[in-house]
Amino acid sequence: MIRLLCKWILKWLGWESVGGLIPEPKAIILGVPHTSNWDFIISYLYYTAMGGKAYTMVKKEFFFWPLGYFVRGMGGIPVDRSKAASLVKQIVAEFEKRDSLLLAIAPEGTRKPVGKWKAGFHTIARTANIPVYVAFFDWGRKRVGYYQKIELTDDANADLKRIRQYYKDLGVMGRNPEGMNFGEDLQ
């Protein structure tokens, strides 16, 4: 029932779904450009309409009753973001203890324009030995979905440069275009 409702809402809002479900049980899904909290809503509607469940990291402070029940139900995984190295360990541990986990990450790390993308997803993927998929929410054409699987190398800077180029080539537009920045360096 919820799947049909999400499909109807996406269609009613004028969105087109592209690519279906990620074909692997464990993966990181990069969501770009992340310029609005609405990106989460659109991606949640999309993945639920496709019949899947994707997860995302959420500050542990949001997991209080009753909000925590809903955040967890929508795929929120509580994390302590106070230390970056600890965050990577927390997520790698989540991948190790689950049979399936599709984790959506915004490499920009924020909805504001940044000059640097965060490389945590690269470290997580390499450490947990899981693939990375390029996904998007294109507010300009109202298209949401995933583009392709990215083969990572040991060179995070080169991989990020290649990934940024995929997004540039796709021509995706954020809900708040002034917040878009495909970055140049890693953080």
C-alpha positions as a Python dict, from the first residue, in 0.01 Angstrom:
ca = {
    (1, 'M'): (0, 0, 0),
    (2, 'I'): (276, 245, 99),
    (3, 'R'): (461, 163, -223),
    (4, 'L'): (161, 260, -438),
    (5, 'L'): (104, 574, -233),
    (6, 'C'): (468, 684, -280),
    (7, 'K'): (447, 610, -654),
    (8, 'W'): (129, 817, -681),
    (9, 'I'): (277, 1109, -483),
    (10, 'L'): (588, 1117, -705),
    (11, 'K'): (374, 1116, -1017),
    (12, 'W'): (140, 1380, -874),
    (13, 'L'): (443, 1599, -799),
    (14, 'G'): (557, 1553, -1159),
    (15, 'W'): (868, 1339, -1092),
    (16, 'E'): (1003, 1069, -1324),
    (17, 'S'): (1179, 765, -1177),
    (18, 'V'): (1500, 652, -1350),
    (19, 'G'): (1698, 333, -1298),
    (20, 'G'): (1492, 126, -1055),
    (21, 'L'): (1651, -40, -751),
    (22, 'I'): (2022, -82, -683),
    (23, 'P'): (2086, -444, -789),
    (24, 'E'): (2309, -536, -492),
    (25, 'P'): (2224, -602, -126),
    (26, 'K'): (2496, -370, 7),
    (27, 'A'): (2606, -42, -149),
    (28, 'I'): (2663, 325, -92),
    (29, 'I'): (2435, 549, -296),
    (30, 'L'): (2567, 899, -359),
    (31, 'G'): (2285, 1155, -365),
    (32, 'V'): (2382, 1471, -553),
    (33, 'P'): (2315, 1762, -564),
    (34, 'H'): (2206, 1792, -202),
    (35, 'T'): (2074, 2148, -169),
    (36, 'S'): (1751, 2099, 28),
    (37, 'N'): (1590, 1883, 296),
    (38, 'W'): (1334, 1802, 25),
    (39, 'D'): (1599, 1584, -145),
    (40, 'F'): (1548, 1328, 132),
    (41, 'I'): (1171, 1331, 83),
    (42, 'I'): (1197, 1285, -296),
    (43, 'S'): (1456, 1007, -264),
    (44, 'Y'): (1249, 834, 6),
    (45, 'L'): (938, 847, -214),
    (46, 'Y'): (1139, 716, -510),
    (47, 'Y'): (1303, 423, -337),
    (48, 'T'): (987, 323, -153),
    (49, 'A'): (787, 345, -478),
    (50, 'M'): (1045, 112, -639),
    (51, 'G'): (988, -141, -358),
    (52, 'G'): (1318, -92, -177),
    (53, 'K'): (1448, 60, 142),
    (54, 'A'): (1748, 288, 154),
    (55, 'Y'): (1905, 418, 472),
    (56, 'T'): (2084, 736, 567),
    (57, 'M'): (2293, 855, 859),
    (58, 'V'): (2111, 1081, 1102),
    (59, 'K'): (2248, 1258, 1409),
    (60, 'K'): (2181, 1042, 1716),
    (61, 'E'): (2016, 1344, 1880),
    (62, 'F'): (1710, 1298, 1650),
    (63, 'F'): (1632, 956, 1797),
    (64, 'F'): (1417, 1064, 2089),
    (65, 'W'): (1057, 950, 2142),
    (66, 'P'): (836, 985, 1941),
    (67, 'L'): (1045, 1135, 1656),
    (68, 'G'): (1303, 854, 1671),
    (69, 'Y'): (1038, 597, 1580),
    (70, 'F'): (959, 779, 1253),
    (71, 'V'): (1322, 862, 1170),
    (72, 'R'): (1418, 495, 1211),
    (73, 'G'): (1114, 386, 1009),
    (74, 'M'): (1222, 609, 720),
    (75, 'G'): (1569, 454, 715),
    (76, 'G'): (1758, 666, 966),
    (77, 'I'): (2066, 511, 1125),
    (78, 'P'): (2172, 694, 1442),
    (79, 'V'): (2536, 809, 1435),
    (80, 'D'): (2763, 1013, 1655),
    (81, 'R'): (2911, 1273, 1419),
    (82, 'S'): (3150, 1426, 1671),
    (83, 'K'): (3454, 1241, 1531),
    (84, 'A'): (3494, 1157, 1161),
    (85, 'A'): (3711, 845, 1216),
    (86, 'S'): (3458, 709, 1464),
    (87, 'L'): (3176, 775, 1217),
    (88, 'V'): (3349, 565, 949),
    (89, 'K'): (3393, 281, 1202),
    (90, 'Q'): (3026, 304, 1304),
    (91, 'I'): (2905, 271, 944),
    (92, 'V'): (3150, -7, 853),
    (93, 'A'): (3019, -196, 1159),
    (94, 'E'): (2660, -147, 1032),
    (95, 'F'): (2757, -298, 695),
    (96, 'E'): (2927, -592, 868),
    (97, 'K'): (2630, -680, 1090),
    (98, 'R'): (2360, -660, 821),
    (99, 'D'): (2279, -888, 529),
    (100, 'S'): (2167, -590, 326),
    (101, 'L'): (2222, -216, 358),
    (102, 'L'): (2184, 50, 92),
    (103, 'L'): (2323, 368, 247),
    (104, 'A'): (2252, 705, 87),
    (105, 'I'): (2524, 965, 141),
    (106, 'A'): (2559, 1324, 20),
    (107, 'P'): (2933, 1371, -45),
    (108, 'E'): (2895, 1747, -11),
    (109, 'G'): (2822, 1685, 358),
    (110, 'T'): (2578, 1977, 375),
    (111, 'R'): (2305, 2156, 181),
    (112, 'K'): (2521, 2468, 146),
    (113, 'P'): (2775, 2521, -133),
    (114, 'V'): (3112, 2373, -44),
    (115, 'G'): (3447, 2377, -217),
    (116, 'K'): (3534, 2033, -85),
    (117, 'W'): (3346, 1704, -85),
    (118, 'K'): (3395, 1466, 204),
    (119, 'A'): (3574, 1140, 128),
    (120, 'G'): (3418, 938, 410),
    (121, 'F'): (3200, 740, 170),
    (122, 'H'): (3515, 635, -20),
    (123, 'T'): (3681, 514, 301),
    (124, 'I'): (3365, 328, 406),
    (125, 'A'): (3323, 161, 66),
    (126, 'R'): (3688, 54, 43),
    (127, 'T'): (3699, -69, 405),
    (128, 'A'): (3368, -260, 387),
    (129, 'N'): (3438, -377, 29),
    (130, 'I'): (3107, -251, -109),
    (131, 'P'): (3019, -75, -435),
    (132, 'V'): (2925, 289, -485),
    (133, 'Y'): (2641, 406, -712),
    (134, 'V'): (2588, 754, -853),
    (135, 'A'): (2231, 866, -782),
    (136, 'F'): (2063, 1201, -832),
    (137, 'F'): (1762, 1421, -768),
    (138, 'D'): (1737, 1658, -1062),
    (139, 'W'): (1495, 1938, -973),
    (140, 'G'): (1538, 2101, -1314),
    (141, 'R'): (1389, 1805, -1503),
    (142, 'K'): (1217, 1647, -1202),
    (143, 'R'): (1401, 1317, -1242),
    (144, 'V'): (1520, 1097, -957),
    (145, 'G'): (1714, 773, -972),
    (146, 'Y'): (2054, 622, -1012),
    (147, 'Y'): (2297, 654, -1298),
    (148, 'Q'): (2563, 386, -1265),
    (149, 'K'): (2802, 191, -1045),
    (150, 'I'): (3142, 352, -987),
    (151, 'E'): (3452, 136, -959),
    (152, 'L'): (3671, 286, -688),
    (153, 'T'): (4049, 286, -687),
    (154, 'D'): (4305, 355, -416),
    (155, 'D'): (4316, 718, -530),
    (156, 'A'): (4024, 896, -363),
    (157, 'N'): (4107, 1230, -528),
    (158, 'A'): (4097, 1079, -878),
    (159, 'D'): (3775, 892, -799),
    (160, 'L'): (3609, 1210, -670),
    (161, 'K'): (3716, 1400, -979),
    (162, 'R'): (3561, 1129, -1199),
    (163, 'I'): (3240, 1121, -991),
    (164, 'R'): (3203, 1502, -1003),
    (165, 'Q'): (3242, 1481, -1382),
    (166, 'Y'): (2957, 1226, -1403),
    (167, 'Y'): (2730, 1471, -1225),
    (168, 'K'): (2841, 1761, -1443),
    (169, 'D'): (2775, 1551, -1754),
    (170, 'L'): (2428, 1456, -1624),
    (171, 'G'): (2348, 1827, -1594),
    (172, 'V'): (2153, 1780, -1271),
    (173, 'M'): (2004, 2084, -1098),
    (174, 'G'): (1948, 2121, -725),
    (175, 'R'): (1628, 2253, -573),
    (176, 'N'): (1834, 2551, -460),
    (177, 'P'): (2083, 2598, -748),
    (178, 'E'): (2282, 2854, -551),
    (179, 'G'): (2370, 2571, -311),
    (180, 'M'): (2525, 2354, -581),
    (181, 'N'): (2897, 2304, -601),
    (182, 'F'): (3067, 2001, -746),
    (183, 'G'): (3375, 2079, -537),
    (184, 'E'): (3736, 2051, -638),
    (185, 'D'): (3917, 1896, -341),
    (186, 'L'): (3851, 1641, -71),
    (187, 'Q'): (3805, 1710, 298),
}
